[in-house]
Amino acid sequence: MASKVFHRIVVPTDFSDYAEKAWALAQGLASALDSEVVLAHVFVEPPLYGEPPLTPDATWQVFEKARKWVEEELEKWAAGARKKGATVRPIIRTGAPAEQIVELATTEHADLVVMGTHGRGGMSRVLLGSVADRVIRLAPCPVLTVRKPE
């Protein structure tokens, strides 16, 4: 009996067009390889300002509304994949995106990470950095990056 190449695929999303393209590819891979998919979103914790109107309470309320939206959206994506026979577990993490994606790939014993990349270059890459670049360098498994065609 042949062993699976990829038992578990981690797919981080920021809900961008690039992430949607990566999600579509990951679903195809998971289906072809009979892999479990861990669909993840990483929140960056909000700063808790003390000046009105951004009081700590108001900031936290906005954060919680965003978290609720993300939970619902992840479940929509997962439900669509489940209808096609995929095994999908949505997960929400909070922290620095690259660090959390690498930690998730490690703790989940992922065999592959599939993620979208904006493919920035030049100064925007220097100034904004690249989550995908950091994940590629630090992940415990192969990382497949997907760009949305122009």
N, C-alpha and C positions, 0 to 999 in steps of 0.2 A: 504494500500500500504506500503510495507516494505521500510524503508529508507536505503540509501547506507551506507555501513560500512566505505568505504574510498572514499570520493569525489575527493580528489586530492592527488597524490603521487609525491613526489619530489625525483628525481634520479640524484644525483651528479655523474659526471664521470671524471676520469683522463685518460680515454681511455686505461687503462691497461686491462689485461685478467680478472682480478677480477671485474673491472667495467663492462666489457662486460657480464659477468655471472650475475651480479646484474641487468643489463639492460634487459636481457632475462627474468629473473624472474619477474621484474616489469611489463614488457609487458604482461606476462601471467596473473598476478594479475589484471592489468588494464582492460584487456579484459573480464575476468571472473566477475569483479565487476563493470564494466562500469564506470571506473574512468578516470579523466583527469590526464595526466602525465606532470610534469614540468621537463624537461631534462636540467641539468645545468653543467657548467664547471666554475671553479674558477681559475682565473689567479692570480699569485703572481706578484705584480708590480716589474719590473726590477730595479735594482740599476742603477743610471745614473752616470757611470764612466766618468772621465774627461781626462783619458790618452789614447792616440792612441793605438790600433785601436778601443778601446771601448769608443768612444766619446759618449756624450749623444744622438747625432743625430743617430749614428750607432746603439746604443743600442735600441733606440726607433723604428728604422726601423725593426730590428729583432723582437721586440715585436709585431709590427703591422702585420708582415708576419705570426707570430704564431697565432695572433688573427683571421686573415683571414682563416687560416687553420682550426682553431677550429670552426669558424662559419660554414664552409663548412661541416666539419665532423659531427657536431651536426645536421645539416640539413639532411645529409645522414641517420643518425640513425633515426631521426624523420620521414623522408619520408618513410622509410621501415616500421615503425610501423603504419603510417597513411594508407599505402596500405592494412594493415590488419584490418583497421577500428578504430584504436586508435586515441584519441585526445591528441596531443602532442604539447607542447610549449617549444622550446629551449630558454635558457637564459644563458648569459655570465655575470659573476660577476668578480670583481677584489678585492683582499684583502687576508686576512688570510682564508684559506679554511674552517676550522671548524666554524669560526665566520660567514662567509658568508653563509654557508649551513644552520646554525641555523637561521640566519636572514631571509633567503629565505623561510624556512619552516614556520617561524612566519608570515611574510608578505603575503605569499600565502595561509595562513590558511590550511596548509597541514595536512592531517590526518595520513600520513605515510611517512617515508623516507626509501628508499631502496638503500643501497650502498655497494660497494665492500670493502673488507678489506684484507690486506695482511697477517693479523694474526701474525705479528711479536711478538716475545717474547724476554725475557732476555735483554741484553745490547742494542741490536738494537732498541728495543722499548723505553728504557730509553733515548737513545741518539736521536732517530728520532721522538719520540712521536707517537701518533696515532690520526689521524684526526677522524677516526670512534669512538674512545673512547670519544673524546671531544664532538662529535655530540650526542652520546648516553647520555652523562651526561647532556647536555644543551638543547636538542631539546624539543619543545613544544608538541611533538607527539611521538608515538612509532617509533623505528628505527629498521629495519630489515637489518642485516649485512649478506653478502654473501661472502663465501670463495670459491675460485676455487679449486675443488678437486685435490689432488696430482696425 
